[in-house]
């Protein structure tokens, strides 16, 4: 009986470690690709530290916009934000964000949002290409 229990525990641990590694590897790869997209597309406005430019471009550090509903965030990246003011944590920002729907594919948007949602002190769930595709389809 003891051998059966020990074998079962060892088998379960091996199974769990096998299941976790692909997920971690996938997140790491997405983060690496996302950083490249961020550096090429987002950095000029949101800056290397994610704090944005005061009164112009909003921060992406621990805000409800980044940490909240990922489908709403996908929509912002796809369609951009224009017109009016945006209030984030008591500060008002005026610069529009250009739409990226014609410039980025679903995987690029998923990767950059996964990167943003898990960088600059943020910790949130990953965004998948399937999430982006679903939002893109609903917006058509």
C-alpha angles and dihedrals in degrees: 000000000000091000091051092051093046091048091048092050093048090048092050092049091049091048092050094048090049091052096048099050097064091048092049091045090050092050091048092051092047091049092050093050090043092054090055091052091046093050092049099041115014107031097081092062104027095035132221092285095046092241095117124208116303113256091357115057121021127238120253094204115118096326125147087242091063102030096040134067107354093202090058088050091050089052091053092052093045098045101021126216122272140164126032131022132303120215118209119175093335096312122109122221126195111182116104120235112227119233115257099193094107094039103048132046123223094266093051092051092046091049096047092047091048088051093049093044089053103038136067090042092307121133116186139132121288123259116229131208086244090058090052093045091052093051092044090052093049091051094055 
